[in-house]
């Protein structure tokens, strides 16, 4: 079993796919399998993929076209590695990133993932930091920290854990954010600063398309509502009440500001219906949310482990045997 499965999802990316493949094969850490799943491209993407004969590569072409997230789920089910990361056909993996991921997994064997976050938003954490499901869920629902919305290319998941939550839900155009929020309800992950890959942004990619017609806004609230109602969040009763209050407050204020304040009556009623918002929730326009949660940490006493103060082999080695305790879903 290799430590990593690197998955490259492609569709009509002839312009960039060669860079993606070359960057993966040039990685300084070599204990990985490489799956390339082309979703029946109509350009020369598949022809370029077939040029590569590296024994670590398993490549196939879907028939018929599956769509982005069914394609990811298919790769997840076929992955043989212990951990999986997605480097899409327009991304570039940095040379030493796998080595760094492996080091964190070696030092924190209980982790079920390694996620990149923006230190600017989490300036009360010393990195790397092993965060619990409770802390992660509080940051997701009791703070304004965008901890689960960073690009999928900056996220590593334990394969069995991602399978346990059902992988990616294709009903969402931002199913990676949905998966990370669900994942964070059950599994500890190591947080590190972003910068393990270059993830290209172009007008036709999925992350840009979902921003049209307020789809991104709609999906964010639908997935948050689903997770809050699931009973799976590791929050106490008071925290759950605050999470629901924050959710309703933010939802109503955003819908109002994006429609009524722009004299867009049609989309106001459309969003109220789509998001199943009762008109009694208009009262939340007058209420204040509380997104002040920061785990009680600040610059004087930040969240941290002893990683940056250790000396010796356990910090530097990435080749020791790795044994991961698998958490149980509630």
N, C-alpha and C positions, 0 to 999 in steps of 0.2 A: 504494500500500500504506500503510494507516494504521500508526502506530507501535504502537497497542494494539488488541486485541480485548477488550472487556469482555463477559463472559458471565454472564447471569443465568439460573440454573436454577430453575424454579418447579414446585411441586406443592401445591395447596390452601393458598395463602398470601395469600388475599384481604385478610387483616388488615394485612399489612405490605408487599405488593408495590409499592404506590404510592410508599412512602417509598424503597424500593430504586431504582426507576426515576428518581424525581425527583432523588435524590442523584447518580446517574450523570450525568444530563443537566445538572446544575448544576456539573459539574467545571470548574475554572479552566483545565485543559488540554483542548483540544478535538480533538486529532488521534487520534480513535479511531472504530472501528465498534462498534455495540452489538447483540449477539445476545441475544435473549430466547427461551428454549426451554421452553415449558410442557409438562410431562409428562402431558398429558390430565387436568388438574385437574377435580374434580367440583363445585367451588364457583365463585365469580365471578372467579377469578384471570385466566382468559383474556379475559373481557369487559373487565376493567380494562386489561390489556395492549393490547388493540385500540384503546383511546382515544388512545394516543400515536402521533403521526404524524411525529415527528422523522425527517429523512432519514437519520440515522446508524443508525437502528434496523432490524434484520432480525429479525422475530419469526415463530415458527411454533409449531404445536401438534402434538405427537407423536401418531401413531395407528398402533399401540396404544401404551400406556404402556411406556416402556423401562426405567425404574428409574434411580436416581441416576447411577451411573457410566457406563453405556452412554449416557445423555443427555449427560454431560460429554464423552465420547469423540466423540459425533456433532457437538457444537459445535466441538471441537478440529479435526476433519477439515474443517469448513466455515469455519474462521477465516481471515480475510484479513490480519489484523494481523501485525506482526513479533513481538510479545509478547502473551501472554494472561493475564488475571487473572479470577478468578471472584468475582462479587458476587451471592450468591444472593438469592432473593426475600424473605428475612427479614433481609438485611444492609443496612448503610448505608455508602456510600463517602464518606470525608471529602473536603471540597472541594479541597484542595491536594495530595492524595495522588498523582494522576497526574503532576502537575508535578514532584513530588519524585522519583518513579520515573524520569521522563524525564531528569532531571538526573543521576541516578546512571548511567543507561545511556550518557549522553553523555560522562561523565567516564571511565567504565570500558567502552569499546566491546567488550572481549573477554568481558564477562559474559553468561551465558545465563540469568540470573534475578536477582531481587531478593527476598530473604526477610526477613520480620520475625522477630526473636527477642527473648526476654526478657533485657535487660541484666543482670538480677540473677544469672542462671545463667552468663553469659559476661562476668564483670566483668574479664576480662583482655584485652578487645578495645576499641579506640577505633573508633567507628562514623562513617561507613560503612567496611566492610572487605571487600575482594575476597578470598574464600577459595577455595583450590584444592580439586580433588576429593580429593587426599590428606589435607589438613587436615580437610576435611569428614567423610571416612570415618573418620578417627581419632577425631574427636569423637563420631561416631555409635556406634562399636563399642569404643573404648578409654577412654571417659569416661562419666560420668553426665549429661552435658549434653543436655537434651531439644531438640536443635537441629532435628530434622525432624518434630516433632509439633505445631508451632504451626498454628493454623487455616488452612485453604486460602485464606481471604480475605486473609491477610497474605502471600501468595506470588504472585510474577510469574514466568512461565516464557517462554523463547523458544519460539515455536510449533514450529519445525522440530526443536528438541532434545527437546521433550516427545513429539512424534510418534515420534522415533527410538527412545525407550525403550518405545514401545507405549502411551503414554497411561496410563489408569487400569485396573487389573485388577479386573473386576467380582466376582471371587470373594471379595474382601476388603470388609468393611463399612467399613474405614478405608483405602481404596485411595489416598487422598491422601497418607497417611504412607508407604505402600509406594512410591508414585511418587517422593516426595521423596528417600527413601533410595536408590533406584535412580539417580535423576537426579544425586545427589551423587557417585556413583561415576565420572562421566564429565565433568561440566561445572562450571566455576567460577561462583559466584554472589556477589552483593553482600549482605552481612548488614547490616541496619539494625534499630533498635529497633522493636518492635511499636507499633501505634497508627495505622495507615493506614485502618482501617475499624472499624466497630462490627459485630461478628458475634454475633448474638442466640443465646442458648442457651435451648431450650425442651424439655420432657419428650419430645416425639414426634419430634424431629429425629434424623437418622441417627447423629450423634456420641454421642447419649445412648442410643439403642437398643442400640448395640454393647457397652455396658457391662453389659448384662444377661447373666446366665448365663455370666459369665467370657469372653464372646466376644472382648472387647477384648484380654484376656490371651492367649488362644489365637492370635489373628491376629498379635499382635506377635511372638510367637516363631516362628510359621510363616513370616512374611515375612523375619525376620532370618536364619532358617536357610536360606531360599532364596537370599538375597543372599550369605551367607557361602559357600555351596556353589557359587555361580555362576562363581567364578574371575575375576570382574570387579572386585573391590575393589582399589584402588590401594595395597595394603599389602605390606610385605616379609614374608618367611617368619616371622620372629620375631613380628611384629605380628599375622599371621594366627593363629599358635598362641595368642597371648594373647587374641585376639578370640573364638576358639572356646572357650577355657577360661572366659572371662567369660560367654559365652552359656550354656554348660552349667551353670555355677555359679548364675547368676541364675535360670535356668529351674527348676532343681531346688528351690532355696530358696523361690521364690515359690509353686510348686505345693504344696510341703510346708506352708508357713505358711498358705495359703488353704484347705487341706483337712484334713490330719492334725491340725494344732494346733486346729482347730475341730471335731474328731471327725467329719469328713465323709468317711468311707471311700469312699462311692460316687463322689464327684467326684474323689477322688484317683486311682482306677483309670481313671475316664473321661478325665481329663486326661493320664495316662500313656499311654493308648492313642491319644488324639487327636493328641498332640504327638510320638508315636513315641519316647518316652523309654525307653531301656533301663534295667532295674533296676540295672545296674552304675553308673549315673550317681548313685545315692544317695550314693556316695562324695564327690560334690561338696558335700554338706551340711557336710562337715568342712573344705573348702578355702576359701581366701580369694580373691576376685576382685581385680583391679587395675584400677580405673577412674580412675586418677590423671592420665591424659594431659591436658595443657593447652598443647600446642605449645611448652613451655618458656617461656611468657610469664607475667608477674605484674604487679603494680601498678607496679613500678619500670621494667619494660621490656615494656609491653603490645604486642599485635599491632596494627599500624596502618599506614596509608598516609599520603601527604602531603596528603590531601584537605582537612583542616581547617586547613592552613597555606598553601594556595595563595591567590593573589590574581589577580583578573582574569576575563576573559570565559569561560574554559573551565569555571569553576565555576558561573557564574551563568546561562549560556545553556542553553536546552533546545531550541533550534531549529536547531542546526548539523546538518549531514549526519552520520548515524550509520552506521558500517560495522562489522559484527560478524564476527569470524573464527569459523567453525563448527568446533568440535572433532569428531573422528572417534570413533565408538564402537569399543571394542577388540574 
